[in-house]
Amino acid sequence: MESASLGLAHRAWRLLPAETRRRAMTRVAGLIAGRPDRLPPAASEGIVVAGDIDGAN
């Protein structure tokens, strides 16, 4: 039953115009996304490197 309702929801979603789907997903992502800090962190000396700097690009 769950897969049938999911299929129905998916078909209903696909009936919406692409622009409407894009705007809806953008709005949902905006609601889910974390909010930036009001005050940025204090400036610090030096550099911060994130990720693997030893691997090939």
C-alpha atoms as a printed R data frame, in Angstrom:
   type eleno elety resid chain resno      x      y       z
1  ATOM     1    CA   MET     A     1  0.000  0.000   0.000
2  ATOM     2    CA   GLU     A     2  2.833  2.413   0.834
3  ATOM     3    CA   SER     A     3  4.448  2.069  -2.594
4  ATOM     4    CA   ALA     A     4  1.095  2.649  -4.303
5  ATOM     5    CA   SER     A     5  0.535  5.889  -2.381
6  ATOM     6    CA   LEU     A     6  4.101  6.972  -3.086
7  ATOM     7    CA   GLY     A     7  3.561  6.326  -6.782
8  ATOM     8    CA   LEU     A     8  0.362  8.359  -6.691
9  ATOM     9    CA   ALA     A     9  2.094 11.231  -4.886
10 ATOM    10    CA   HIS     A    10  4.946 11.122  -7.397
11 ATOM    11    CA   ARG     A    11  2.553 11.190 -10.344
12 ATOM    12    CA   ALA     A    12  0.664 14.116  -8.799
13 ATOM    13    CA   TRP     A    13  3.977 15.936  -8.268
14 ATOM    14    CA   ARG     A    14  4.961 15.357 -11.899
15 ATOM    15    CA   LEU     A    15  1.653 16.853 -13.065
16 ATOM    16    CA   LEU     A    16  2.739 20.224 -11.659
17 ATOM    17    CA   PRO     A    17  4.632 22.515 -14.040
18 ATOM    18    CA   ALA     A    18  8.429 22.270 -13.736
19 ATOM    19    CA   GLU     A    19  8.776 25.886 -12.579
20 ATOM    20    CA   THR     A    20  6.264 25.310  -9.774
21 ATOM    21    CA   ARG     A    21  8.149 22.183  -8.670
22 ATOM    22    CA   ARG     A    22 11.463 24.076  -8.690
23 ATOM    23    CA   ARG     A    23 10.058 26.932  -6.614
24 ATOM    24    CA   ALA     A    24  8.487 24.516  -4.136
25 ATOM    25    CA   MET     A    25 11.737 22.598  -3.690
26 ATOM    26    CA   THR     A    26 13.691 25.852  -3.295
27 ATOM    27    CA   ARG     A    27 11.275 26.999  -0.597
28 ATOM    28    CA   VAL     A    28 11.475 23.657   1.232
29 ATOM    29    CA   ALA     A    29 15.282 23.690   1.065
30 ATOM    30    CA   GLY     A    30 15.297 27.244   2.431
31 ATOM    31    CA   LEU     A    31 13.134 26.209   5.368
32 ATOM    32    CA   ILE     A    32 15.329 23.198   6.147
33 ATOM    33    CA   ALA     A    33 18.702 24.924   5.705
34 ATOM    34    CA   GLY     A    34 20.524 26.264   8.726
35 ATOM    35    CA   ARG     A    35 20.594 29.989   9.322
36 ATOM    36    CA   PRO     A    36 23.908 31.866   9.209
37 ATOM    37    CA   ASP     A    37 25.284 33.376  12.412
38 ATOM    38    CA   ARG     A    38 24.249 36.978  12.996
39 ATOM    39    CA   LEU     A    39 27.795 37.967  13.911
40 ATOM    40    CA   PRO     A    40 30.660 36.411  11.976
41 ATOM    41    CA   PRO     A    41 33.436 34.800  14.006
42 ATOM    42    CA   ALA     A    42 36.319 37.037  15.010
43 ATOM    43    CA   ALA     A    43 39.189 37.314  12.548
44 ATOM    44    CA   SER     A    44 42.122 35.052  13.308
45 ATOM    45    CA   GLU     A    45 45.716 34.831  12.200
46 ATOM    46    CA   GLY     A    46 46.712 32.033   9.857
47 ATOM    47    CA   ILE     A    47 44.869 29.837   7.410
48 ATOM    48    CA   VAL     A    48 42.416 26.992   7.763
49 ATOM    49    CA   VAL     A    49 42.515 24.173   5.216
50 ATOM    50    CA   ALA     A    50 39.640 21.733   5.020
51 ATOM    51    CA   GLY     A    51 39.807 18.516   3.067
52 ATOM    52    CA   ASP     A    52 42.504 16.328   1.637
53 ATOM    53    CA   ILE     A    53 45.334 18.529   0.374
54 ATOM    54    CA   ASP     A    54 47.522 15.543  -0.461
55 ATOM    55    CA   GLY     A    55 45.251 14.000  -3.088
56 ATOM    56    CA   ALA     A    56 44.993 14.799  -6.784
57 ATOM    57    CA   ASN     A    57 42.341 17.236  -7.957
